[in-house]
């Protein structure tokens, strides 16, 4: 396993990590979740991603039980939570980024995950109803209390992240260390255009999610093997409608054909492509099956195969490269 600095921080995270959205406490059994975490950890994965809103908090409960049972050295893994959407039950002060919810959600996540502190704590979305100063101060309160080690954002615009950095500097506080954006061969603008100044001047780290575009780049939808996927889960109609468009599937088919010529599984190729970007600190893998995870954990092997010629061919097939992307 390769380990990368989380931006300019001193923290090292595995280049491949394991996430729990839609799987833990929902799509898979607790036994499978335990097996997945064991496989990942044994392969060198040290970062496990979670959030208060995943399965209404059940995802963190499942992960917490596994962490407690595994008895891994606390120094050997990095675990996260995110605040914004709230766990169950919902309430007026159980969502958003107010000081009250940011702090109470952290305390609740610590209990569910059965840890004394969170390595990473993300603002899961920007909150238009809470002053950014309030959120930055709340995060710094948690830092001072030792309940979190680093804080960051997820799916914030470059302008919103910059605003948080400016506020932190104004009050001599610690600003966001990392952002968790969606990044894959179909979604490239933020990582390759919008955030460039944040990478260059502020050393922002990234923990990217959906590297396979919700499975579109996994091969299952281009091979006709898509059965009982997350797209078929109740309440995920919105994801299916957004992900499985004719245009996206056509691009995926083109990538599948090229991967076949390279004799590489399409998922491995798509993951390696994400890993090649130097501004990616870690690629979060989602998995519902052990064999799926084992294969995807080999993605680093394919990075050296991505020559300039191969990268140019991929860009031509996908047609998604931002106009002035340096990547």
LINNOR-V646583 format. One record per backbone hydrogen bond with DSSP energy under -1.0 kcal/mol. NH is the residue of the N-H (numbers start at 1). CO is the residue of the C=O. Records with the same first field share a line. If there is no record, write none. Layout:
NH = CO + CO
This chain:
4 = 13
6 = 11
7 = 5
8 = 203
9 = 6
13 = 4
15 = 2
17 = 283
18 = 47
19 = 285
23 = 20
26 = 23
27 = 22
28 = 23
33 = 29
34 = 30
35 = 31
36 = 32
37 = 33
38 = 34
39 = 35
40 = 36
41 = 37
42 = 38
43 = 39
44 = 41
45 = 40
48 = 78
49 = 18
52 = 82
54 = 51
56 = 53
57 = 54
58 = 55
59 = 54
61 = 57
62 = 58
63 = 59
64 = 60
65 = 61
66 = 62
67 = 63
68 = 64
69 = 65
70 = 66
71 = 67
76 = 73
77 = 74
78 = 46
80 = 48
81 = 120
83 = 122
88 = 56
94 = 91
96 = 84
102 = 98
103 = 99
104 = 100
105 = 101
106 = 102
107 = 103
108 = 104
109 = 105
110 = 106
111 = 107
112 = 108
113 = 109
115 = 110
118 = 147
119 = 79
120 = 79
121 = 150
122 = 81
123 = 152
124 = 83
130 = 127
135 = 131
136 = 132
137 = 133
138 = 134
139 = 135
140 = 136
141 = 137
142 = 138
143 = 139
144 = 140
145 = 141
146 = 143
147 = 142
148 = 142
149 = 118
150 = 119
152 = 121
153 = 178
154 = 123
161 = 157
162 = 158
163 = 159
164 = 160
165 = 161
166 = 162
167 = 163
168 = 164
169 = 165
170 = 166
171 = 167
172 = 169
173 = 168
177 = 151
179 = 205
180 = 153
183 = 209
184 = 187
192 = 188
193 = 189
194 = 189
195 = 190
196 = 193
199 = 195
200 = 196
201 = 197
202 = 198
204 = 198
205 = 177
207 = 179
208 = 282
209 = 181
213 = 210
216 = 213
217 = 212
218 = 215
223 = 219
225 = 220
227 = 225
232 = 229
233 = 230
236 = 233
240 = 236
241 = 237
242 = 238
243 = 239
244 = 240
245 = 243
249 = 245
250 = 246
251 = 247
252 = 248
253 = 249
254 = 250
255 = 251
256 = 252
257 = 253
258 = 254
259 = 255
260 = 256
261 = 257
262 = 258
264 = 259
269 = 265
270 = 266
271 = 267
272 = 268
273 = 269
274 = 270
275 = 271
276 = 272
277 = 274
280 = 277
281 = 206
282 = 206
283 = 15
284 = 208
285 = 17
293 = 289
294 = 290
295 = 291
296 = 292
297 = 293
298 = 295
299 = 296
301 = 298
302 = 299
305 = 302
306 = 303
307 = 305
311 = 307
312 = 308
313 = 309
314 = 310
315 = 311
316 = 312
317 = 313
318 = 314
319 = 315
325 = 322
